[in-house]
Amino acid sequence: MNRKTLSVALLSLAVFVAVPLSAMAWPHAMPTSQLSQEQVTQMEKLYDEHYAATAPLYDQIAQKRLELRALAPNPNVKPEELKALSAEISALHEKVRALDETFYDNLTKAGLPCYGYGRHGGFHGRGHAGYGYHHGGYGCAYGR
């Protein structure tokens, strides 16, 4: 058996093993197919509200980061200006975290799955921040 054939065989075996393992990687996540139509509708409403509340904050964070990156290498910029921009970015992140906590609490109160959201995770809901996928994990109450 030559080296190329062996490499292809090992790669095929790795993919063959990885696919089922990745399906089992997030056992705590409940697929939406196990939810009633009312629960799916309620979940989509909560996600949409959360996205509408956080998207402008993420846009502001991106804008402030661009400003900071543009100003940081300039020797004529005072350190106080850079510190102020950093403080603004931190304040925006804190607003996002507060909205996230409210979102997680609302999901928990409604008895809906959180797909691993919580203090150790981030919101990657439908279309949020361009990701469009969910993370599996420990659920809403983990780490609180």
Phi, psi and omega in degrees: 000128182275172186296319181295316179296318178297318179298314180297319179297316179293321178295318177298317178297318179299316179294318180301322180279324186289325184298308178296325179294321179292330177292332180267000188294330184240073184290343184276346182278131178264123178296147181295342178293343178270001180260153175287166180298324178295319179294319178297316179298316179296319180297314179299321178297314179296318178298314182297318178297317180295317179298316180298327181281325186265334183304314178297326178293319177294325176296318178295320178299315180298319180296316180294323178295320177298318177299315181297317179295326180286323184275330187305315182283350182285120182289344181274353180277134180284144179302330180296325178295317179294320178295322179295317178297318178297320178294322177296319178296317179297319179296321177294320177297322179295322176297319179296316180299320178295317177295323177298314180300318177297318178299313180297318178298319179295320177296316181296315180299325180278355181073028182259150180289150182254351180055042173083011179285159180153193184297335182264002182232184179224165181275117176232060182280194185300108175077359185290128177057024176078005185273308177067032176214168180250148174261139173273161178173218193263354179097176188296321188277349184295129175083006179265000000 
